[in-house]
């Protein structure tokens, strides 16, 4: 899904949360520029921190005239 969505939404921050984490799937996600890869169970605090970091990262990548 990430490979299909990335070309249509290059500035979107993708965070993968999975119950079936494998090294291969983590490498694949990062290869397609997932911002982070979390596995269940993840705490609400951890998820919120990753989302905040992802949004901050996105703001740094978007030129000021587009924001």
Secondary structure, 3 states (H helix, E strand, C coil): CHHHHHCCCCCCCCEEEECCCCHHHHHHHHHCCCCEEEECCCCHHHHHHHHHHHHHHHHHHCCCCCC
